Amino acid sequence: MQTNFTSDQLKDPGIARANEILRACVHCGFCTATCPTYAVLGDELDSPRGRIYLIKDMLENDRPADAKTVKHLDRCLSCLSCMTTCPSGVHYMHLIDHARAHVERTYRRPLMDRLLRWTLAKIIPYPSRFRIALLGAKIAKPFRHLLPDPRLKAMLEMAPAQIPPVSRNDDAQVFPAEGERKMRVALMTGCAQKALDTDINDATIRLLTRLGCDVVVAKGAGCCGAITHHMGKAAESHALAEKNIRAWTHEIDGDGLDAIVINTSGCGTTVKDYGHMFRTSDLAEPAAKIAGLAKDISEVLIKLDLPEGEQDLRVTYHAACSLQHGQQIKSYPKDLLKRVGFEVVEPRDSHLCCGSAGTYNLLQPEISKVLKNNKLNRILETTPDIVVAGNIGCIMQLKSGGEVPVVHTVQVLDWATGGPKPPQLVPNRT
């Protein structure tokens, strides 16, 4: 793709990177075939290629974002399926992230949009605030039909029936390995997951220590910054990311780390991009080091001696977009599930997003609902006993379908190797 940025514009590192990405695009349109929003809406501007044209025009002309551009960029899931499909290696993630930051700087959204985005940015990254908000949503849920805005209804509908108790395992501490130590790893406990499903981190700690890992929960680490990053709120996302970089660097400089384990794939995609996010800052070197150490839980488990077994259960594996497209991890979770004895199947069109996508199901509920129903229908075709996924957002999205238990990959691996049965599989528990 030909670009026409001026030499002065190209002095900006963000514009220079956007220029590289735009010039890699050859207009082939392969991305439209695997774009979930294009499949639903059928509008070229709701495909990666269409959004690339909009971004190019906006950035080249150095103009504020307009309502049309914002509408189509907001409809992007950032599922990154287009990056898996693209034969030219167009790094759409960096381009859409830069465009969203430009939108945030230059476009004044309608009042309700601003309020909703501000609320999400100030609540979800902070577990204590999020718990209080979930409690309020649970109380208000029976009255959701009275709300005029579908986004507010979606927020109430996503509130879980039960809010799990606070886990003390989320406090800064070290969990020693059982037997001979093979690795020393830091566990990213995250933010939303600490409010929505505390058993995921608990199961991760049990499993890793059982397999010979010292597990560190580093003091000062928290939200990865993905929620605000994908809203274009760069200052807020970088502030959250910086806390993690400093916390984990302190551990590296102390007793060392072999890996930073992340059990929420949306967070993993962001942490692995810290090197790019901080490439022009004083934290460039430690950020790149952290990004290099960041591993999805499946990347660590595949190197450990997970015992083989037999399970009389059929598992449908839901591949989270942030894992299969964002991190290009496709076989490890399935291989691990098979190793411990589960029958593993995948639904049709497993490359398509379930519609969760961070806050997408809250800010774009109509499109998200179509994608969720499509995904659930394909999952049910496989007649599963359990649905397994590696991302809390996907789990909450699919769980709202209600027909089959949806469990994190690490929970069933923990169960299959001696841990407790996941709460979702216990009768009369949700």
C-alpha positions as CSV (number, residue, x, y, z in Angstrom):
1,M,0.0,0.0,0.0
2,Q,1.4,3.4,-1.0
3,T,1.6,6.0,1.8
4,N,2.2,9.7,1.8
5,F,3.3,10.7,5.3
6,T,5.5,13.7,5.5
7,S,9.1,13.6,6.9
8,D,7.9,15.5,9.9
9,Q,5.1,13.0,10.6
10,L,7.5,10.1,10.3
11,K,9.6,11.5,13.2
12,D,6.8,10.3,15.5
13,P,7.6,6.7,16.4
14,G,3.9,5.8,16.3
15,I,3.4,7.2,12.9
16,A,6.6,5.6,11.6
17,R,5.3,2.2,12.9
18,A,1.9,2.8,11.3
19,N,3.6,3.6,8.0
20,E,5.5,0.3,8.1
21,I,2.4,-1.6,8.7
22,L,0.3,0.2,6.1
23,R,3.0,-0.3,3.4
24,A,3.0,-4.1,4.1
25,C,-0.7,-4.3,3.2
26,V,-1.3,-5.4,-0.5
27,H,-5.1,-5.0,-0.5
28,C,-5.6,-8.8,-1.0
29,G,-8.7,-9.0,1.1
30,F,-7.9,-12.4,2.6
31,C,-8.6,-10.9,6.0
32,T,-12.3,-10.3,5.2
33,A,-12.9,-14.0,5.0
34,T,-11.9,-14.6,8.6
35,C,-13.1,-11.3,10.2
36,P,-16.0,-12.0,12.6
37,T,-17.5,-8.5,12.3
38,Y,-17.4,-8.6,8.5
39,A,-19.1,-12.0,8.6
40,V,-21.9,-10.5,10.8
41,L,-22.3,-7.1,9.2
42,G,-21.1,-7.6,5.6
43,D,-19.7,-4.0,5.4
44,E,-16.3,-3.5,3.9
45,L,-15.6,-0.9,6.5
46,D,-16.2,-3.5,9.2
47,S,-13.3,-5.6,7.9
48,P,-9.6,-5.2,8.6
49,R,-9.0,-4.0,5.1
50,G,-11.7,-1.3,5.4
51,R,-10.5,-0.2,8.8
52,I,-7.0,0.1,7.4
53,Y,-8.2,2.5,4.7
54,L,-10.0,4.6,7.4
55,I,-6.9,4.6,9.6
56,K,-4.6,5.5,6.7
57,D,-6.8,8.4,5.7
58,M,-7.1,9.7,9.3
59,L,-3.4,9.5,10.1
60,E,-2.0,10.7,6.8
61,N,-4.2,13.8,6.9
62,D,-3.4,14.3,10.5
63,R,-7.0,15.0,11.3
64,P,-9.1,14.3,14.3
65,A,-11.2,11.2,14.2
66,D,-14.7,11.6,13.0
67,A,-17.9,9.7,14.0
68,K,-17.8,7.4,11.0
69,T,-14.2,6.3,11.6
70,V,-14.8,5.8,15.3
71,K,-17.9,3.7,14.7
72,H,-16.1,1.2,12.5
73,L,-12.9,1.1,14.7
74,D,-15.1,0.6,17.8
75,R,-16.7,-2.4,16.1
76,C,-13.3,-4.1,15.8
77,L,-12.9,-7.0,18.3
78,S,-9.1,-6.9,18.2
79,C,-9.4,-10.7,17.8
80,L,-6.4,-10.6,15.5
81,S,-7.7,-13.4,13.3
82,C,-6.7,-11.2,10.4
83,M,-3.1,-11.4,11.5
84,T,-3.2,-15.2,11.3
85,T,-4.7,-15.0,7.9
86,C,-2.6,-12.2,6.3
87,P,-0.1,-13.6,3.8
88,S,1.9,-10.3,4.0
89,G,2.5,-10.2,7.8
90,V,0.5,-6.9,8.4
91,H,0.7,-6.2,12.1
92,Y,-2.8,-5.1,12.5
93,M,-2.6,-5.1,16.3
94,H,-0.1,-2.3,16.5
95,L,-2.0,-0.3,13.9
96,I,-5.4,-0.5,15.6
97,D,-3.9,0.2,19.0
98,H,-2.3,3.4,17.6
99,A,-5.5,4.4,15.9
100,R,-7.5,4.0,19.1
101,A,-5.0,6.2,21.0
102,H,-5.5,8.8,18.2
103,V,-9.2,8.5,18.6
104,E,-9.0,9.0,22.4
105,R,-6.9,12.1,21.9
106,T,-8.8,13.8,19.1
107,Y,-12.5,12.7,19.3
108,R,-15.1,13.8,21.8
109,R,-17.5,10.9,22.3
110,P,-21.2,11.4,23.2
111,L,-21.7,11.8,27.0
112,M,-23.0,8.3,27.6
113,D,-20.1,6.7,25.7
114,R,-17.6,8.8,27.8
115,L,-19.3,7.8,31.1
116,L,-19.4,4.1,30.2
117,R,-15.8,4.0,29.1
118,W,-14.6,6.0,32.1
119,T,-16.5,3.7,34.4
120,L,-15.1,0.5,32.9
121,A,-11.5,1.9,33.0
122,K,-11.9,2.9,36.6
123,I,-13.4,-0.3,37.9
124,I,-12.4,-3.4,36.0
125,P,-8.6,-3.1,36.5
126,Y,-9.1,-2.8,40.3
127,P,-10.4,-6.0,41.8
128,S,-11.8,-4.5,45.0
129,R,-13.7,-1.9,43.0
130,F,-14.8,-4.5,40.6
131,R,-16.2,-6.7,43.4
132,I,-18.3,-3.8,44.7
133,A,-19.6,-3.1,41.2
134,L,-20.5,-6.8,40.7
135,L,-22.4,-6.7,44.0
136,G,-24.3,-3.7,42.8
137,A,-25.0,-5.2,39.4
138,K,-26.3,-8.4,41.1
139,I,-28.8,-6.4,43.1
140,A,-29.9,-4.4,40.1
141,K,-30.0,-7.3,37.7
142,P,-33.7,-8.1,38.1
143,F,-34.5,-4.5,36.9
144,R,-32.3,-4.6,33.8
145,H,-35.3,-4.5,31.5
146,L,-36.1,-1.0,32.7
147,L,-32.8,0.4,31.3
148,P,-32.9,2.2,28.0
149,D,-29.3,1.6,26.9
150,P,-28.5,-2.0,25.8
151,R,-25.0,-1.5,27.0
152,L,-26.2,-1.0,30.6
153,K,-28.4,-4.1,30.3
154,A,-25.4,-6.1,29.0
155,M,-23.3,-5.0,32.1
156,L,-26.0,-6.3,34.4
157,E,-26.5,-9.5,32.5
158,M,-22.9,-10.4,32.8
159,A,-22.9,-10.2,36.6
160,P,-22.4,-13.7,38.0
161,A,-25.0,-15.3,40.2
162,Q,-22.3,-15.8,42.9
163,I,-19.3,-13.6,43.6
164,P,-16.5,-15.8,44.8
165,P,-14.7,-15.2,48.1
166,V,-11.4,-13.3,48.1
167,S,-8.5,-15.7,47.7
168,R,-5.6,-15.1,50.0
169,N,-3.4,-16.7,47.3
170,D,-3.5,-13.4,45.5
171,D,-1.5,-11.7,48.2
172,A,2.3,-11.2,47.5
173,Q,4.1,-14.3,48.6
174,V,6.0,-17.4,47.5
175,F,4.5,-20.8,47.1
176,P,7.4,-23.4,47.3
177,A,7.7,-26.3,44.9
178,E,6.7,-29.8,46.1
179,G,9.8,-31.9,45.9
180,E,12.7,-30.9,43.7
181,R,12.5,-27.4,42.3
182,K,12.6,-27.2,38.5
183,M,11.6,-23.6,37.9
184,R,11.0,-20.3,39.7
185,V,8.1,-18.5,38.1
186,A,6.1,-15.4,38.8
187,L,2.3,-15.8,38.4
188,M,0.3,-12.8,37.1
189,T,-2.9,-12.9,39.2
190,G,-4.5,-10.1,37.0
191,C,-7.5,-8.0,37.9
192,A,-10.9,-9.1,36.6
193,Q,-10.1,-12.8,37.2
194,K,-9.5,-12.0,40.9
195,A,-13.1,-10.9,41.2
196,L,-14.8,-13.2,38.8
197,D,-13.2,-16.6,39.4
198,T,-10.6,-16.9,42.1
199,D,-10.2,-20.7,41.6
200,I,-8.3,-20.2,38.4
201,N,-5.3,-18.7,40.1
202,D,-5.6,-21.2,43.0
203,A,-5.6,-24.1,40.6
204,T,-2.6,-22.7,38.7
205,I,-0.6,-22.4,42.0
206,R,-1.5,-26.0,43.0
207,L,-0.6,-27.4,39.6
208,L,2.7,-25.6,39.2
209,T,3.9,-26.3,42.7
210,R,2.9,-30.0,42.3
211,L,5.0,-30.1,39.1
212,G,8.1,-28.6,40.8
213,C,7.8,-24.8,40.5
214,D,8.3,-22.1,43.1
215,V,5.5,-19.7,42.3
216,V,5.9,-16.1,43.2
217,V,3.1,-13.6,43.5
218,A,5.1,-10.4,43.2
219,K,4.4,-7.4,45.3
220,G,3.0,-4.5,43.3
221,A,2.0,-6.5,40.2
222,G,-1.6,-6.2,39.1
223,C,-3.6,-5.5,35.9
224,C,-1.7,-5.8,32.7
225,G,-3.3,-2.7,31.2
226,A,-5.1,-4.4,28.4
227,I,-8.6,-3.0,29.3
228,T,-7.5,0.6,29.1
229,H,-5.0,-0.1,26.3
230,H,-7.7,-1.3,23.9
231,M,-9.8,1.8,24.8
232,G,-6.9,4.0,23.6
233,K,-6.2,5.3,27.1
234,A,-2.4,5.0,26.7
235,A,-1.4,6.9,29.8
236,E,-3.6,4.7,32.1
237,S,-2.5,1.4,30.4
238,H,1.2,2.3,30.5
239,A,0.9,3.3,34.2
240,L,-0.5,-0.2,35.0
241,A,2.0,-1.9,32.9
242,E,4.9,0.0,34.5
243,K,3.9,-1.3,37.9
244,N,4.2,-4.9,36.6
245,I,7.5,-4.2,34.9
246,R,9.0,-2.8,38.1
247,A,7.5,-5.6,40.3
248,W,8.8,-8.4,38.1
249,T,12.1,-6.7,37.5
250,H,12.6,-6.7,41.3
251,E,12.1,-10.4,41.4
252,I,14.4,-11.0,38.5
253,D,17.1,-8.9,40.2
254,G,16.5,-10.8,43.4
255,D,16.2,-14.6,43.3
256,G,15.6,-14.6,39.5
257,L,12.7,-15.9,37.4
258,D,12.5,-18.5,34.7
259,A,9.2,-17.3,33.4
260,I,6.3,-15.0,34.1
261,V,3.2,-17.2,33.9
262,I,0.0,-15.8,32.6
263,N,-3.3,-17.8,32.8
264,T,-5.5,-15.2,31.1
265,S,-4.6,-15.1,27.4
266,G,-5.8,-11.6,26.8
267,C,-3.3,-10.4,29.4
268,G,-0.6,-12.6,27.9
269,T,-0.9,-10.9,24.5
270,T,-0.5,-7.5,26.1
271,V,2.4,-8.4,28.4
272,K,4.2,-10.0,25.5
273,D,3.9,-6.6,23.7
274,Y,5.4,-4.6,26.6
275,G,8.7,-4.3,24.6
276,H,6.8,-2.5,21.8
277,M,4.7,-0.4,24.2
278,F,7.8,0.9,26.0
279,R,10.3,0.9,23.1
280,T,10.9,4.7,23.3
281,S,10.9,5.0,27.1
282,D,13.4,4.6,29.9
283,L,11.9,1.2,30.6
284,A,12.6,-0.1,27.1
285,E,15.2,-2.7,28.3
286,P,13.3,-4.1,31.3
287,A,10.1,-4.1,29.4
288,A,11.6,-6.1,26.6
289,K,13.0,-8.5,29.1
290,I,9.6,-9.0,30.8
291,A,8.0,-9.5,27.4
292,G,10.5,-12.2,26.6
293,L,9.9,-14.0,29.9
294,A,6.1,-13.8,29.6
295,K,4.6,-17.3,28.9
296,D,1.0,-18.6,28.7
297,I,0.5,-21.3,31.3
298,S,0.3,-23.9,28.6
299,E,3.8,-22.9,27.4
300,V,5.2,-23.7,30.8
301,L,3.2,-26.8,31.5
302,I,4.2,-28.4,28.1
303,K,7.8,-28.4,29.4
304,L,7.0,-30.0,32.7
305,D,6.3,-33.7,33.5
306,L,2.5,-33.6,33.5
307,P,1.4,-37.2,34.3
308,E,-0.6,-39.1,31.8
309,G,-4.0,-40.4,32.7
310,E,-7.5,-41.5,31.6
311,Q,-10.7,-39.4,31.9
312,D,-14.1,-40.5,30.8
313,L,-15.1,-37.0,29.6
314,R,-15.4,-35.3,26.3
315,V,-13.9,-31.8,26.3
316,T,-14.7,-29.2,23.7
317,Y,-11.7,-26.8,23.6
318,H,-12.6,-23.2,22.8
319,A,-9.5,-21.5,21.4
320,A,-9.4,-17.9,22.8
321,C,-8.5,-15.4,20.0
322,S,-5.8,-13.8,22.2
323,L,-4.2,-17.2,22.5
324,Q,-4.5,-18.7,19.0
325,H,-4.1,-15.4,17.0
326,G,-2.5,-13.0,19.5
327,Q,0.1,-15.4,20.7
328,Q,-0.1,-18.1,18.0
329,I,-0.5,-20.8,20.6
330,K,-2.8,-23.5,19.1
331,S,-1.8,-27.0,20.0
332,Y,-0.4,-26.8,23.6
333,P,-3.6,-26.7,25.5
334,K,-5.1,-29.5,23.4
335,D,-2.0,-31.6,23.8
336,L,-2.0,-31.1,27.6
337,L,-5.7,-32.1,27.8
338,K,-5.1,-35.2,25.8
339,R,-2.1,-36.1,27.9
340,V,-4.1,-36.3,31.1
341,G,-6.7,-38.4,29.3
342,F,-9.6,-36.2,28.0
343,E,-11.2,-36.7,24.7
344,V,-10.7,-33.4,23.0
345,V,-12.7,-31.9,20.2
346,E,-13.1,-28.5,18.6
347,P,-16.1,-26.7,17.2
348,R,-16.5,-25.7,13.6
349,D,-15.1,-22.2,12.7
350,S,-12.9,-22.4,15.8
351,H,-10.9,-19.4,14.5
352,L,-13.9,-17.0,15.0
353,C,-14.3,-14.9,18.1
354,C,-17.0,-15.7,20.7
355,G,-17.7,-11.9,21.1
356,S,-16.2,-11.3,24.5
357,A,-13.0,-9.4,23.5
358,G,-12.3,-7.6,26.8
359,T,-15.1,-5.0,27.1
360,Y,-16.5,-5.6,23.7
361,N,-19.5,-7.6,25.0
362,L,-20.3,-4.6,27.2
363,L,-19.8,-1.8,24.6
364,Q,-21.0,-3.6,21.5
365,P,-23.6,-6.0,23.0
366,E,-25.7,-6.5,19.8
367,I,-22.8,-7.8,17.7
368,S,-21.3,-9.6,20.7
369,K,-24.6,-11.5,21.2
370,V,-24.7,-12.7,17.6
371,L,-21.1,-14.0,17.9
372,K,-21.8,-15.6,21.2
373,N,-24.8,-17.5,19.9
374,N,-22.9,-18.6,16.8
375,K,-20.1,-19.9,18.9
376,L,-22.4,-21.7,21.4
377,N,-24.4,-23.4,18.6
378,R,-21.1,-24.8,17.1
379,I,-19.9,-25.9,20.6
380,L,-23.2,-27.7,21.3
381,E,-22.8,-29.6,18.0
382,T,-19.9,-31.3,19.5
383,T,-21.9,-32.7,22.4
384,P,-19.4,-31.9,25.1
385,D,-19.3,-32.8,28.8
386,I,-17.2,-29.8,29.5
387,V,-16.2,-26.7,27.6
388,V,-12.6,-25.6,28.3
389,A,-11.0,-22.2,27.5
390,G,-7.9,-20.3,28.6
391,N,-9.3,-16.8,29.0
392,I,-11.6,-15.5,31.7
393,G,-13.4,-13.2,29.2
394,C,-14.3,-16.2,27.0
395,I,-15.3,-18.2,30.0
396,M,-17.8,-15.6,31.3
397,Q,-19.2,-15.0,27.8
398,L,-19.8,-18.7,27.1
399,K,-20.9,-19.4,30.6
400,S,-23.8,-17.1,30.1
401,G,-25.2,-19.6,27.6
402,G,-25.8,-21.9,30.6
403,E,-26.1,-25.4,28.9
404,V,-22.7,-26.8,29.5
405,P,-20.1,-26.1,32.3
406,V,-17.3,-23.8,31.1
407,V,-14.0,-24.3,32.9
408,H,-10.5,-22.9,32.6
409,T,-7.9,-25.3,31.1
410,V,-5.7,-25.1,34.2
411,Q,-8.6,-26.1,36.4
412,V,-9.3,-29.4,34.6
413,L,-5.6,-30.1,34.4
414,D,-5.2,-29.6,38.1
415,W,-8.3,-31.8,38.8
416,A,-6.9,-34.6,36.5
417,T,-3.6,-34.6,38.4
418,G,-4.8,-34.7,41.9
419,G,-6.5,-31.3,42.6
420,P,-10.1,-30.7,43.6
421,K,-13.0,-30.9,41.2
422,P,-13.6,-27.5,39.6
423,P,-16.5,-25.7,41.3
424,Q,-18.4,-25.5,38.0
425,L,-18.6,-29.3,37.9
426,V,-19.9,-29.6,41.4
427,P,-23.8,-30.0,41.5
428,N,-25.7,-26.9,42.7
429,R,-22.6,-24.7,42.2
430,T,-22.1,-22.0,39.6
